[in-house]
Amino acid sequence: EVQLEQSGGGLVKPGGSLRLSCAGSGFTFTNAWITWVRQVPGKGPEWVGRVKSKTSGGMIEYAAPVKGRFTVSRDDSEATVYLQMNNLKTEDTAVYYCTMGLCTGASCHWDDAFEIWGQGTMVTVSP
Amino acid sequence: QSALTQPPSASGSPGQSVTISCTGSSSDVGRYNYVSWYRQHPGKAPKLIIYEVTKRPSGVPDRFSGSKSGNTASLTVSGLQTEDEADYFCSSYAGIPNIALFGGGTKLTVL
């Protein structure tokens, strides 16, 4: 079964740091582009960042509100992607999901159709 | 304020059809045929139900259909069932650097 299993998260004060992990199984992790999405409860999701596979160049993109504070990285030997969050702000409070695009036949919709989702992890930034 | 605009709520009776709109701009919905729709039940992760405007992933019933005209995409749910009561989000590819934009969500109530 294709799965993304998340860990990390919790309560942190403004200015603090947290690291989220997203471990993949049931698929060829080295080929996967992994995206982080966050969602304030009761609101729409927000795209946070994405890391391409190393075979696709490994490029990482970030949303403007987190650029310079958040870092996405991957360890293919552990089949895990990380989201390092520094200088956290109260507005970063949300449920964070890692997600992966839909693959059909020979093509994958890495950036436009998110089929596999982690279970989500709550990040609360509060004084 | 979300990047894509959806009505906050929609409703219908079992067996009826309901359509949810999603309005973006010429830089996202209007430019790319990469609109997707997600259904989300409380406390659960979103589930992909439509991609590339009109396509359904394996296992999604044909009661769900998508369309697009200009900068507005739409999701139609036909033959409403109680399990369809959920939040629905649209998303559009928006290129670098924004990649993916989401709507604020529509809460569908099955009366």
gemmi code that builds the backbone of each chain (N, CA, C; Angstrom):
import gemmi

chains = {
    "A": [
        ("GLU", (0.845, -1.196, 0.000), (0.000, 0.000, 0.000), (0.882, 1.247, 0.000)),
        ("VAL", (0.533, 2.180, -0.868), (1.270, 3.443, -0.933), (0.877, 4.299, 0.264)),
        ("GLN", (1.868, 4.743, 1.030), (1.578, 5.511, 2.248), (2.603, 6.601, 2.481)),
        ("LEU", (2.133, 7.668, 3.112), (3.004, 8.704, 3.654), (2.690, 8.803, 5.143)),
        ("GLU", (3.693, 8.623, 5.976), (3.509, 8.632, 7.420), (4.246, 9.832, 8.006)),
        ("GLN", (3.507, 10.688, 8.679), (4.091, 11.918, 9.210), (4.421, 11.800, 10.698)),
        ("SER", (5.402, 12.573, 11.114), (5.732, 12.687, 12.524), (6.276, 14.084, 12.787)),
        ("GLY", (6.306, 14.439, 14.050), (6.749, 15.770, 14.430), (5.549, 16.644, 14.748)),
        ("GLY", (5.767, 17.920, 14.832), (4.691, 18.848, 15.152), (4.574, 19.078, 16.639)),
        ("GLY", (3.595, 19.895, 17.024), (3.384, 20.191, 18.430), (3.260, 21.675, 18.683)),
        ("LEU", (3.502, 22.038, 19.935), (3.349, 23.419, 20.384), (4.718, 24.076, 20.514)),
        ("VAL", (4.837, 25.269, 19.981), (6.102, 26.000, 20.047), (5.806, 27.483, 20.190)),
        ("LYS", (6.729, 28.201, 20.816), (6.552, 29.644, 20.984), (6.993, 30.393, 19.726)),
        ("PRO", (6.459, 31.574, 19.509), (6.913, 32.378, 18.363), (8.424, 32.543, 18.383)),
        ("GLY", (9.015, 32.401, 17.201), (10.464, 32.463, 17.087), (11.130, 31.109, 17.207)),
        ("GLY", (10.390, 30.114, 17.618), (10.943, 28.774, 17.810), (11.020, 27.980, 16.520)),
        ("SER", (11.467, 26.739, 16.659), (11.665, 25.862, 15.499), (11.009, 24.508, 15.727)),
        ("LEU", (10.651, 23.868, 14.626), (10.120, 22.509, 14.634), (10.547, 21.825, 13.355)),
        ("ARG", (10.656, 20.498, 13.414), (10.920, 19.734, 12.201), (9.855, 18.660, 12.043)),
        ("LEU", (9.257, 18.641, 10.859), (8.297, 17.611, 10.508), (8.956, 16.589, 9.590)),
        ("SER", (8.538, 15.341, 9.732), (9.042, 14.270, 8.876), (7.902, 13.628, 8.123)),
        ("CYS", (8.216, 13.106, 6.952), (7.225, 12.451, 6.099), (7.905, 11.242, 5.474)),
        ("ALA", (7.561, 10.052, 5.950), (8.192, 8.824, 5.475), (7.286, 8.118, 4.478)),
        ("GLY", (7.865, 7.756, 3.337), (7.087, 7.094, 2.299), (7.330, 5.596, 2.269)),
        ("SER", (6.305, 4.848, 1.859), (6.435, 3.402, 1.701), (5.465, 2.915, 0.638)),
        ("GLY", (5.795, 1.765, 0.052), (4.915, 1.181, -0.948), (5.106, 1.720, -2.353)),
        ("PHE", (6.124, 2.535, -2.561), (6.405, 3.075, -3.886), (7.890, 3.409, -3.970)),
        ("THR", (8.343, 3.737, -5.181), (9.750, 4.071, -5.390), (9.982, 5.507, -4.954)),
        ("PHE", (10.435, 5.672, -3.723), (10.534, 6.998, -3.121), (11.485, 7.907, -3.889)),
        ("THR", (12.548, 7.341, -4.443), (13.545, 8.169, -5.124), (12.967, 8.891, -6.333)),
        ("ASN", (11.875, 8.390, -6.887), (11.260, 9.024, -8.060), (10.221, 10.080, -7.697)),
        ("ALA", (9.863, 10.159, -6.430), (8.722, 10.974, -6.025), (9.088, 12.421, -5.739)),
        ("TRP", (8.194, 13.312, -6.173), (8.252, 14.701, -5.758), (7.284, 14.810, -4.572)),
        ("ILE", (7.736, 15.397, -3.477), (6.901, 15.503, -2.282), (6.576, 16.965, -2.007)),
        ("THR", (5.323, 17.209, -1.727), (4.823, 18.565, -1.475), (4.330, 18.678, -0.038)),
        ("TRP", (4.534, 19.833, 0.545), (3.969, 20.149, 1.863), (2.832, 21.151, 1.675)),
        ("VAL", (1.715, 20.863, 2.307), (0.529, 21.710, 2.271), (0.089, 21.920, 3.710)),
        ("ARG", (-0.370, 23.102, 4.048), (-0.884, 23.331, 5.393), (-2.314, 23.840, 5.313)),
        ("GLN", (-3.020, 23.653, 6.400), (-4.432, 24.029, 6.423), (-4.821, 24.489, 7.815)),
        ("VAL", (-5.201, 25.736, 7.910), (-5.784, 26.233, 9.145), (-7.162, 25.593, 9.284)),
        ("PRO", (-7.487, 24.997, 10.413), (-8.797, 24.365, 10.574), (-9.927, 25.304, 10.173)),
        ("GLY", (-10.807, 24.803, 9.318), (-11.934, 25.596, 8.844), (-11.628, 26.449, 7.626)),
        ("LYS", (-10.385, 26.403, 7.154), (-9.977, 27.195, 5.981), (-9.502, 26.292, 4.857)),
        ("GLY", (-9.228, 26.897, 3.711), (-8.710, 26.135, 2.590), (-7.241, 25.817, 2.768)),
        ("PRO", (-6.781, 24.782, 2.073), (-5.360, 24.425, 2.153), (-4.484, 25.515, 1.546)),
        ("GLU", (-3.213, 25.481, 1.918), (-2.228, 26.428, 1.385), (-0.975, 25.653, 1.011)),
        ("TRP", (-0.534, 25.800, -0.223), (0.696, 25.147, -0.684), (1.879, 25.795, 0.030)),
        ("VAL", (2.782, 24.966, 0.579), (3.910, 25.468, 1.364), (5.239, 25.315, 0.618)),
        ("GLY", (5.471, 24.135, 0.067), (6.754, 23.908, -0.590), (6.795, 22.541, -1.220)),
        ("ARG", (7.762, 22.303, -2.101), (7.878, 21.049, -2.814), (9.314, 20.751, -3.142)),
        ("VAL", (9.685, 19.466, -3.040), (11.017, 19.026, -3.448), (10.860, 18.013, -4.576)),
        ("LYS", (11.569, 18.244, -5.660), (11.576, 17.299, -6.758), (12.452, 16.104, -6.410)),
        ("SER", (12.324, 15.049, -7.188), (13.241, 13.920, -7.049), (14.622, 14.343, -7.521)),
        ("LYS", (15.646, 13.660, -7.047), (17.008, 13.993, -7.477), (17.166, 13.752, -8.973)),
        ("THR", (16.495, 12.743, -9.500), (16.600, 12.467, -10.933), (15.938, 13.543, -11.768)),
        ("SER", (15.071, 14.334, -11.165), (14.436, 15.469, -11.853), (15.130, 16.780, -11.524)),
        ("GLY", (16.260, 16.703, -10.852), (17.026, 17.895, -10.542), (17.001, 18.302, -9.082)),
        ("GLY", (16.067, 17.752, -8.315), (16.033, 18.017, -6.888), (15.646, 19.421, -6.480)),
        ("MET", (15.087, 20.202, -7.411), (14.777, 21.591, -7.086), (13.710, 21.688, -6.005)),
        ("ILE", (13.839, 22.717, -5.192), (12.897, 22.967, -4.116), (12.269, 24.342, -4.322)),
        ("GLU", (10.954, 24.412, -4.201), (10.237, 25.677, -4.312), (9.506, 25.942, -2.995)),
        ("TYR", (9.334, 27.217, -2.675), (8.669, 27.610, -1.446), (7.614, 28.668, -1.724)),
        ("ALA", (6.563, 28.637, -0.913), (5.583, 29.709, -0.959), (6.187, 30.961, -0.326)),
        ("ALA", (5.747, 32.111, -0.784), (6.319, 33.377, -0.311), (6.258, 33.548, 1.210)),
        ("PRO", (5.147, 33.170, 1.875), (5.073, 33.420, 3.330), (6.093, 32.636, 4.153)),
        ("VAL", (6.672, 31.571, 3.584), (7.588, 30.738, 4.364), (9.017, 30.790, 3.836)),
        ("LYS", (9.215, 31.396, 2.691), (10.541, 31.415, 2.081), (11.530, 32.116, 3.003)),
        ("GLY", (12.680, 31.488, 3.207), (13.688, 32.033, 4.099), (13.558, 31.556, 5.531)),
        ("ARG", (12.415, 30.967, 5.876), (12.211, 30.444, 7.236), (12.064, 28.922, 7.245)),
        ("PHE", (11.454, 28.380, 6.209), (11.224, 26.937, 6.122), (12.210, 26.327, 5.130)),
        ("THR", (12.629, 25.088, 5.419), (13.528, 24.363, 4.519), (13.008, 22.949, 4.319)),
        ("VAL", (12.821, 22.586, 3.059), (12.447, 21.227, 2.711), (13.702, 20.475, 2.297)),
        ("SER", (13.844, 19.257, 2.780), (14.980, 18.426, 2.378), (14.507, 16.979, 2.267)),
        ("ARG", (15.341, 16.147, 1.650), (14.968, 14.747, 1.516), (16.167, 13.862, 1.774)),
        ("ASP", (15.901, 12.695, 2.353), (16.909, 11.662, 2.573), (16.370, 10.404, 1.913)),
        ("ASP", (16.776, 10.156, 0.688), (16.241, 9.017, -0.048), (16.646, 7.687, 0.582)),
        ("SER", (17.769, 7.660, 1.298), (18.180, 6.418, 1.957), (17.213, 6.037, 3.073)),
        ("GLU", (16.526, 7.034, 3.618), (15.527, 6.802, 4.667), (14.100, 6.928, 4.128)),
        ("ALA", (13.982, 7.214, 2.824), (12.650, 7.412, 2.201), (11.846, 8.440, 2.990)),
        ("THR", (12.507, 9.542, 3.319), (11.873, 10.546, 4.169), (12.146, 11.951, 3.637)),
        ("VAL", (11.123, 12.778, 3.716), (11.249, 14.206, 3.424), (11.007, 14.966, 4.719)),
        ("TYR", (11.746, 16.039, 4.887), (11.645, 16.841, 6.103), (11.188, 18.258, 5.782)),
        ("LEU", (10.498, 18.851, 6.745), (10.159, 20.269, 6.686), (10.690, 20.900, 7.972)),
        ("GLN", (11.801, 21.624, 7.824), (12.388, 22.334, 8.953), (11.787, 23.731, 9.000)),
        ("MET", (11.164, 24.059, 10.107), (10.480, 25.342, 10.246), (11.171, 26.165, 11.324)),
        ("ASN", (11.753, 27.285, 10.932), (12.447, 28.179, 11.854), (11.721, 29.507, 11.960)),
        ("ASN", (12.036, 30.254, 13.010), (11.435, 31.570, 13.224), (9.922, 31.510, 13.028)),
        ("LEU", (9.308, 30.563, 13.706), (7.875, 30.345, 13.533), (7.067, 31.527, 14.033)),
        ("LYS", (5.957, 31.777, 13.343), (5.053, 32.870, 13.668), (3.684, 32.294, 14.018)),
        ("THR", (2.879, 33.069, 14.713), (1.546, 32.584, 15.085), (0.725, 32.225, 13.858)),
        ("GLU", (0.958, 32.919, 12.767), (0.196, 32.630, 11.544), (0.624, 31.340, 10.851)),
        ("ASP", (1.662, 30.682, 11.368), (2.064, 29.381, 10.851), (1.256, 28.254, 11.493)),
        ("THR", (0.428, 28.585, 12.478), (-0.397, 27.584, 13.132), (-1.350, 26.950, 12.117)),
        ("ALA", (-1.268, 25.628, 11.990), (-2.073, 24.910, 10.999), (-1.817, 23.413, 11.126)),
        ("VAL", (-2.630, 22.634, 10.429), (-2.333, 21.221, 10.215), (-1.449, 21.133, 8.975)),
        ("TYR", (-0.344, 20.459, 9.099), (0.597, 20.316, 7.987), (0.487, 18.908, 7.414)),
        ("TYR", (0.359, 18.846, 6.092), (0.289, 17.573, 5.378), (1.456, 17.465, 4.401)),
        ("CYS", (2.006, 16.276, 4.273), (2.839, 15.996, 3.106), (1.957, 15.245, 2.120)),
        ("THR", (2.229, 15.447, 0.850), (1.385, 14.858, -0.169), (2.189, 14.562, -1.426)),
        ("MET", (1.641, 13.686, -2.253), (2.337, 13.235, -3.451), (1.340, 13.175, -4.603)),
        ("GLY", (1.836, 13.506, -5.793), (0.951, 13.579, -6.947), (0.504, 12.235, -7.473)),
        ("LEU", (-0.554, 12.301, -8.274), (-1.147, 11.124, -8.917), (-0.277, 10.689, -10.085)),
        ("CYS", (-0.014, 9.405, -10.163), (0.695, 8.842, -11.309), (-0.247, 7.934, -12.083)),
        ("THR", (-0.380, 8.204, -13.391), (-1.221, 7.372, -14.253), (-0.397, 6.960, -15.453)),
        ("GLY", (-0.299, 5.665, -15.707), (0.487, 5.207, -16.842), (1.913, 5.687, -16.733)),
        ("ALA", (2.359, 6.414, -17.738), (3.747, 6.838, -17.794), (3.970, 8.232, -17.235)),
        ("SER", (2.916, 8.928, -16.835), (3.092, 10.304, -16.369), (2.588, 10.480, -14.947)),
        ("CYS", (3.170, 11.478, -14.285), (2.761, 11.793, -12.915), (2.412, 13.274, -12.805)),
        ("HIS", (1.369, 13.537, -12.053), (0.916, 14.918, -11.835), (1.485, 15.406, -10.517)),
        ("TRP", (2.794, 15.621, -10.506), (3.449, 15.932, -9.241), (2.974, 17.242, -8.639)),
        ("ASP", (2.673, 18.216, -9.462), (2.365, 19.563, -8.958), (0.921, 19.979, -9.075)),
        ("ASP", (0.066, 19.104, -9.627), (-1.282, 19.594, -9.872), (-2.408, 18.670, -9.452)),
        ("ALA", (-2.072, 17.469, -8.957), (-3.125, 16.550, -8.527), (-2.580, 15.692, -7.401)),
        ("PHE", (-2.919, 16.027, -6.185), (-2.318, 15.392, -5.013), (-3.181, 14.225, -4.546)),
        ("GLU", (-2.670, 13.022, -4.812), (-3.478, 11.825, -4.558), (-3.193, 11.199, -3.189)),
        ("ILE", (-1.943, 11.111, -2.831), (-1.560, 10.451, -1.582), (-1.242, 11.524, -0.552)),
        ("TRP", (-1.836, 11.393, 0.622), (-1.650, 12.365, 1.689), (-1.195, 11.669, 2.963)),
        ("GLY", (-0.334, 12.342, 3.715), (-0.052, 11.897, 5.054), (-1.254, 12.159, 5.949)),
        ("GLN", (-1.155, 11.716, 7.176), (-2.296, 11.844, 8.085), (-2.444, 13.253, 8.644)),
        ("GLY", (-1.441, 14.085, 8.428), (-1.496, 15.454, 8.943), (-0.952, 15.537, 10.356)),
        ("THR", (-0.336, 16.663, 10.651), (0.189, 16.895, 11.994), (-0.033, 18.352, 12.360)),
        ("MET", (-0.495, 18.582, 13.577), (-0.835, 19.936, 14.020), (0.399, 20.664, 14.511)),
        ("VAL", (0.565, 21.868, 14.030), (1.615, 22.765, 14.517), (0.930, 23.981, 15.109)),
        ("THR", (1.199, 24.234, 16.384), (0.605, 25.375, 17.066), (1.716, 26.299, 17.540)),
        ("VAL", (1.655, 27.541, 17.073), (2.641, 28.548, 17.483), (1.906, 29.553, 18.361)),
        ("SER", (2.252, 29.558, 19.635), (1.537, 30.385, 20.595), (2.467, 30.819, 21.711)),
        ("PRO", (2.301, 32.085, 22.200), (3.185, 32.574, 23.280), (3.050, 31.743, 24.552)),
    ],
    "B": [
        ("GLN", (-7.523, 35.403, 2.981), (-8.279, 35.285, 1.720), (-7.592, 34.302, 0.785)),
        ("SER", (-8.335, 33.271, 0.335), (-7.758, 32.249, -0.514), (-7.562, 32.775, -1.923)),
        ("ALA", (-6.664, 32.107, -2.659), (-6.345, 32.539, -3.995), (-7.485, 32.258, -4.974)),
        ("LEU", (-8.191, 31.149, -4.771), (-9.317, 30.786, -5.618), (-10.605, 30.964, -4.801)),
        ("THR", (-11.645, 31.448, -5.479), (-12.880, 31.793, -4.773), (-13.950, 30.719, -4.953)),
        ("GLN", (-14.440, 30.214, -3.849), (-15.539, 29.251, -3.860), (-16.668, 29.780, -2.987)),
        ("PRO", (-17.916, 29.377, -3.298), (-19.003, 29.732, -2.376), (-18.794, 28.985, -1.063)),
        ("PRO", (-19.111, 29.606, 0.068), (-18.854, 28.936, 1.342), (-19.728, 27.721, 1.591)),
        ("SER", (-20.893, 27.685, 0.988), (-21.790, 26.567, 1.261), (-22.620, 26.208, 0.036)),
        ("ALA", (-23.081, 24.980, 0.022), (-23.983, 24.471, -1.000), (-24.794, 23.354, -0.353)),
        ("SER", (-25.938, 23.068, -0.921), (-26.765, 22.005, -0.337), (-27.646, 21.374, -1.393)),
        ("GLY", (-28.100, 20.181, -1.083), (-29.002, 19.464, -1.963), (-29.587, 18.278, -1.231)),
        ("SER", (-30.649, 17.745, -1.761), (-31.293, 16.571, -1.165), (-30.703, 15.308, -1.779)),
        ("PRO", (-30.818, 14.196, -1.090), (-30.327, 12.929, -1.662), (-30.926, 12.686, -3.042)),
        ("GLY", (-30.058, 12.296, -3.974), (-30.493, 12.024, -5.330), (-30.398, 13.222, -6.260)),
        ("GLN", (-30.352, 14.417, -5.701), (-30.264, 15.622, -6.520), (-28.822, 15.869, -6.961)),
        ("SER", (-28.660, 16.902, -7.778), (-27.330, 17.314, -8.223), (-27.021, 18.690, -7.662)),
        ("VAL", (-25.742, 18.930, -7.444), (-25.300, 20.242, -6.981), (-24.002, 20.587, -7.708)),
        ("THR", (-23.841, 21.865, -8.012), (-22.636, 22.331, -8.695), (-21.939, 23.377, -7.847)),
        ("ILE", (-20.632, 23.235, -7.703), (-19.802, 24.149, -6.926), (-18.839, 24.856, -7.872)),
        ("SER", (-18.753, 26.158, -7.761), (-17.876, 26.919, -8.640), (-16.547, 27.253, -7.964)),
        ("CYS", (-15.575, 27.581, -8.796), (-14.230, 27.903, -8.331), (-13.652, 28.937, -9.298)),
        ("THR", (-13.508, 30.158, -8.833), (-13.074, 31.233, -9.719), (-11.649, 31.660, -9.411)),
        ("GLY", (-10.834, 31.655, -10.440), (-9.463, 32.091, -10.309), (-9.188, 33.263, -11.217)),
        ("SER", (-8.071, 33.203, -11.909), (-7.680, 34.293, -12.806), (-7.081, 33.725, -14.091)),
        ("SER", (-6.697, 34.620, -14.985), (-6.084, 34.204, -16.249), (-4.675, 33.657, -16.042)),
        ("SER", (-4.148, 33.768, -14.816), (-2.805, 33.253, -14.517), (-2.837, 31.829, -13.974)),
        ("ASP", (-4.010, 31.358, -13.612), (-4.081, 30.013, -13.031), (-5.188, 29.187, -13.688)),
        ("VAL", (-6.412, 29.297, -13.203), (-7.503, 28.501, -13.771), (-7.655, 28.756, -15.271)),
        ("GLY", (-7.588, 30.005, -15.663), (-7.774, 30.343, -17.068), (-6.622, 29.950, -17.965)),
        ("ARG", (-5.437, 29.752, -17.375), (-4.248, 29.502, -18.182), (-3.940, 28.010, -18.338)),
        ("TYR", (-4.217, 27.256, -17.288), (-3.829, 25.839, -17.282), (-5.052, 24.928, -17.163)),
        ("ASN", (-5.011, 23.812, -17.847), (-6.047, 22.787, -17.688), (-5.630, 21.798, -16.601)),
        ("TYR", (-5.207, 22.347, -15.484), (-4.764, 21.554, -14.342), (-5.529, 21.985, -13.102)),
        ("VAL", (-6.841, 21.862, -13.190), (-7.700, 22.116, -12.043), (-8.041, 20.783, -11.406)),
        ("SER", (-7.929, 20.714, -10.100), (-8.291, 19.501, -9.374), (-9.277, 19.844, -8.270)),
        ("TRP", (-9.993, 18.820, -7.843), (-10.988, 18.971, -6.776), (-10.735, 17.914, -5.705)),
        ("TYR", (-10.995, 18.302, -4.454), (-10.769, 17.424, -3.320), (-12.000, 17.424, -2.425)),
        ("ARG", (-12.281, 16.273, -1.844), (-13.330, 16.154, -0.835), (-12.646, 15.897, 0.489)),
        ("GLN", (-13.114, 16.546, 1.540), (-12.495, 16.382, 2.843), (-13.560, 16.231, 3.924)),
        ("HIS", (-13.529, 15.101, 4.592), (-14.397, 14.897, 5.747), (-13.692, 15.405, 6.998)),
        ("PRO", (-14.445, 15.768, 8.030), (-13.846, 16.349, 9.238), (-12.748, 15.475, 9.826)),
        ("GLY", (-11.622, 16.104, 10.102), (-10.503, 15.402, 10.726), (-9.713, 14.507, 9.804)),
        ("LYS", (-10.056, 14.498, 8.522), (-9.375, 13.635, 7.560), (-8.579, 14.471, 6.566)),
        ("ALA", (-7.649, 13.820, 5.894), (-6.914, 14.484, 4.828), (-7.805, 14.631, 3.596)),
        ("PRO", (-7.528, 15.602, 2.752), (-8.284, 15.738, 1.502), (-8.139, 14.487, 0.632)),
        ("LYS", (-9.178, 14.239, -0.153), (-9.145, 13.120, -1.103), (-9.339, 13.680, -2.501)),
        ("LEU", (-8.467, 13.319, -3.422), (-8.545, 13.781, -4.805), (-9.723, 13.115, -5.504)),
        ("ILE", (-10.617, 13.922, -6.108), (-11.765, 13.361, -6.821), (-11.812, 13.751, -8.293)),
        ("ILE", (-11.155, 14.838, -8.659), (-11.088, 15.272, -10.059), (-9.698, 15.852, -10.308)),
        ("TYR", (-9.107, 15.541, -11.465), (-7.853, 16.175, -11.864), (-7.925, 16.522, -13.351)),
        ("GLU", (-7.038, 17.379, -13.774), (-7.033, 17.868, -15.174), (-8.442, 18.262, -15.601)),
        ("VAL", (-9.092, 19.019, -14.765), (-10.421, 19.621, -15.003), (-11.552, 18.600, -14.998)),
        ("THR", (-11.388, 17.501, -15.752), (-12.515, 16.593, -15.969), (-12.267, 15.134, -15.615)),
        ("LYS", (-11.033, 14.771, -15.299), (-10.697, 13.355, -15.133), (-10.899, 12.888, -13.693)),
        ("ARG", (-11.288, 11.627, -13.564), (-11.492, 11.036, -12.239), (-10.413, 10.001, -11.967)),
        ("PRO", (-9.794, 10.047, -10.787), (-8.852, 8.977, -10.417), (-9.599, 7.649, -10.301)),
        ("SER", (-8.866, 6.575, -10.390), (-9.451, 5.254, -10.248), (-10.200, 5.149, -8.926)),
        ("GLY", (-11.420, 4.617, -9.007), (-12.207, 4.398, -7.807), (-13.176, 5.513, -7.468)),
        ("VAL", (-13.047, 6.647, -8.120), (-13.984, 7.750, -7.872), (-15.201, 7.564, -8.782)),
        ("PRO", (-16.386, 7.546, -8.225), (-17.587, 7.268, -9.046), (-17.869, 8.381, -10.046)),
        ("ASP", (-18.564, 7.995, -11.130), (-18.850, 8.970, -12.191), (-19.948, 9.959, -11.793)),
        ("ARG", (-20.398, 9.897, -10.552), (-21.311, 10.932, -10.044), (-20.592, 12.276, -9.926)),
        ("PHE", (-19.257, 12.225, -9.914), (-18.452, 13.430, -9.800), (-17.957, 13.818, -11.193)),
        ("SER", (-18.190, 15.066, -11.572), (-17.716, 15.529, -12.870), (-17.229, 16.964, -12.753)),
        ("GLY", (-16.280, 17.311, -13.614), (-15.710, 18.646, -13.580), (-15.758, 19.304, -14.944)),
        ("SER", (-15.707, 20.635, -14.927), (-15.690, 21.400, -16.163), (-14.984, 22.726, -15.898)),
        ("LYS", (-14.748, 23.452, -17.009), (-14.113, 24.759, -16.866), (-14.547, 25.660, -18.006)),
        ("SER", (-14.749, 26.930, -17.678), (-15.030, 27.942, -18.689), (-14.316, 29.215, -18.286)),
        ("GLY", (-13.361, 29.620, -19.096), (-12.594, 30.811, -18.763), (-11.832, 30.652, -17.465)),
        ("ASN", (-12.056, 31.577, -16.559), (-11.348, 31.549, -15.276), (-12.110, 30.825, -14.173)),
        ("THR", (-13.201, 30.162, -14.543), (-14.031, 29.489, -13.546), (-14.159, 28.001, -13.845)),
        ("ALA", (-13.847, 27.209, -12.822), (-14.031, 25.765, -12.903), (-15.231, 25.380, -12.059)),
        ("SER", (-15.804, 24.221, -12.370), (-16.979, 23.767, -11.629), (-16.897, 22.276, -11.344)),
        ("LEU", (-17.438, 21.899, -10.209), (-17.583, 20.497, -9.824), (-19.071, 20.218, -9.681)),
        ("THR", (-19.526, 19.163, -10.332), (-20.914, 18.741, -10.190), (-20.950, 17.388, -9.507)),
        ("VAL", (-21.747, 17.297, -8.486), (-21.981, 16.030, -7.794), (-23.418, 15.629, -8.080)),
        ("SER", (-23.595, 14.523, -8.787), (-24.924, 14.057, -9.145), (-25.333, 12.925, -8.211)),
        ("GLY", (-26.651, 12.691, -8.132), (-27.123, 11.592, -7.290), (-26.577, 11.696, -5.877)),
        ("LEU", (-26.774, 12.858, -5.251), (-26.204, 13.108, -3.932), (-26.482, 11.976, -2.947)),
        ("GLN", (-25.444, 11.637, -2.194), (-25.568, 10.640, -1.139), (-25.129, 11.273, 0.175)),
        ("THR", (-25.553, 10.698, 1.268), (-25.227, 11.283, 2.574), (-23.717, 11.373, 2.786)),
        ("GLU", (-22.974, 10.427, 2.206), (-21.522, 10.430, 2.380), (-20.851, 11.591, 1.651)),
        ("ASP", (-21.623, 12.247, 0.758), (-21.067, 13.389, 0.030), (-21.022, 14.639, 0.892)),
        ("GLU", (-21.666, 14.598, 2.049), (-21.627, 15.751, 2.945), (-20.200, 15.897, 3.462)),
        ("ALA", (-19.553, 16.999, 3.048), (-18.131, 17.206, 3.328), (-17.739, 18.596, 2.835)),
        ("ASP", (-16.482, 18.940, 3.046), (-15.922, 20.160, 2.467), (-15.270, 19.818, 1.133)),
        ("TYR", (-15.440, 20.698, 0.159), (-14.869, 20.500, -1.160), (-13.950, 21.674, -1.497)),
        ("PHE", (-12.745, 21.335, -1.960), (-11.752, 22.356, -2.298), (-11.336, 22.203, -3.753)),
        ("CYS", (-11.167, 23.320, -4.416), (-10.590, 23.283, -5.748), (-9.126, 23.704, -5.658)),
        ("SER", (-8.383, 23.353, -6.678), (-6.974, 23.733, -6.745), (-6.609, 23.920, -8.204)),
        ("SER", (-5.686, 24.815, -8.457), (-5.199, 25.025, -9.816), (-3.689, 25.139, -9.809)),
        ("TYR", (-3.060, 24.536, -10.793), (-1.641, 24.754, -11.001), (-1.451, 26.214, -11.404)),
        ("ALA", (-0.387, 26.828, -10.891), (-0.180, 28.250, -11.158), (1.243, 28.555, -11.591)),
        ("GLY", (2.024, 27.519, -11.909), (3.374, 27.751, -12.365), (4.299, 28.161, -11.242)),
        ("ILE", (5.544, 28.434, -11.595), (6.545, 28.882, -10.622), (6.305, 30.353, -10.336)),
        ("PRO", (6.382, 30.830, -9.110), (6.738, 30.086, -7.907), (5.555, 29.618, -7.076)),
        ("ASN", (4.357, 29.957, -7.471), (3.211, 29.635, -6.614), (2.794, 28.174, -6.668)),
        ("ILE", (3.121, 27.499, -7.736), (2.863, 26.077, -7.974), (1.378, 25.742, -7.917)),
        ("ALA", (0.797, 25.671, -6.713), (-0.596, 25.255, -6.574), (-1.360, 26.231, -5.706)),
        ("LEU", (-2.501, 26.668, -6.212), (-3.390, 27.529, -5.448), (-4.627, 26.731, -5.063)),
        ("PHE", (-5.166, 27.028, -3.888), (-6.364, 26.344, -3.418), (-7.495, 27.334, -3.185)),
        ("GLY", (-8.693, 26.805, -3.231), (-9.856, 27.594, -2.875), (-10.110, 27.531, -1.375)),
        ("GLY", (-11.007, 28.398, -0.928), (-11.308, 28.458, 0.492), (-12.228, 27.346, 0.981)),
        ("GLY", (-12.813, 26.635, 0.034), (-13.640, 25.497, 0.400), (-15.129, 25.791, 0.369)),
        ("THR", (-15.896, 24.767, 0.039), (-17.360, 24.830, 0.050), (-17.885, 23.689, 0.903)),
        ("LYS", (-18.678, 24.025, 1.903), (-19.264, 22.993, 2.748), (-20.561, 22.523, 2.100)),
        ("LEU", (-20.577, 21.260, 1.687), (-21.749, 20.683, 1.051), (-22.589, 19.962, 2.088)),
        ("THR", (-23.832, 20.377, 2.191), (-24.777, 19.742, 3.116), (-25.795, 18.938, 2.319)),
        ("VAL", (-25.961, 17.694, 2.689), (-26.974, 16.842, 2.065), (-28.169, 16.819, 3.013)),
        ("LEU", (-29.236, 17.474, 2.549), (-30.388, 17.719, 3.430), (-31.188, 16.452, 3.731)),
    ],
}
model = gemmi.Model(1)
for chain_id, residues in chains.items():
    chain = gemmi.Chain(chain_id)
    for i, (resn, *xyz) in enumerate(residues, 1):
        res = gemmi.Residue()
        res.name, res.seqid = resn, gemmi.SeqId(i, " ")
        for name, pos in zip(("N", "CA", "C"), xyz):
            atom = gemmi.Atom()
            atom.name, atom.element = name, gemmi.Element(name[0])
            atom.pos, atom.b_iso = gemmi.Position(*pos), 0.0
            res.add_atom(atom)
        chain.add_residue(res)
    model.add_chain(chain)
structure = gemmi.Structure()
structure.add_model(model)
structure.setup_entities()
